[in-house]
Amino acid sequence: MGSPSNKPDRESDEGPQHQVTVKSFYMGKHEVTQREWQELMGNNPSNFRGDNLPVERVSWFEVIEYCNRRSVREGLTPA
């Protein structure tokens, strides 16, 4: 993580470059659709509407709630 110290236009918050390890996790192949969000969360905050469009205008905390609800539904341990 981070960028090399000799990178042109490097910002001061891009270093130092270092190794990072991330625990295993599941990731969907496609964006969460508005239909999927609506079915699990009971609302659709999106500005550009369409059942098969990606959900948008959601906060970090709303996404965590969605992921936890989906984990429970799929028999996984929520975060």
Secondary structure as UniProt FT lines:
FT   TURN            5..6
FT   TURN            8..9
FT   HELIX           12..14
FT   HELIX           34..41
FT   TURN            51..52
FT   HELIX           60..73
FT   TURN            74..75
//
